[in-house]
Amino acid sequence: MIRQSGLFEVYESSEKRRQLYTVNLVQGQKAYDEKLVMQDGTEYREWDAFKSKLAATILKGSPNTGLRKNAVALYLGSASGTTVSHVSDIVGSEGLVFAVDIAPRVMRDLIFLCYKRKNIAPILADANKTDLLKERICTVDAVYQDVAQKNQVEIFLKNVDLFLKNGGYALLTVKARSIDVTKNPKQIFKEVKEKLEKTLTIIDYRELQPFQKDHCMFICKKR
């Protein structure tokens, strides 16, 4: 039995193990290889925490992601769109997701996804070059970043400062090995926390093992 979880527009079942779902914005269409489940006339998409750091964050106990129906979100590091597609479900047909990635190959896959999902705006661009992004993106309710670069924190803070409205939510996935492969991941997470706290309010923090090794998620709010 699929039921509403404690988070906006996120559903769950726990017959064998806790499994997350979102309501499919485009009925009958898959975004990757997820399972589709029909219940009481509503189609749900299974959300795999081993393929989505946002799903992993929720299963690790996060009480609020800041993403909700009708929101406008900026997603940095969209890749081929696995998590983007679930954010698309969450914000719904009246919401919008700006999906940014620097790699042409994965952007091609994302564009195919956008043929059906009209609330995703794919942007082939470098998230670090905000001077170019600002010509194509409006102020947003939420910023989500999953960028595996050494300066990922600086990229995140630049985009939050420029695009996120006051009181908006900012979600940062930290990949420790991309910052410094020689350091203990917990030390890196501590250093990232100290940087974020200078300008943002951290409302939640989750390390993502066993779903994602050496990753954590910071959920912040813009002051």
Summary of the structure (lengths in Angstrom):
residues: 223
radius of gyration: 16.6
end to end distance: 39.3
largest distance: 51.4
contacts: 743
relative contact order: 0.14
helix: 27%
strand: 31%
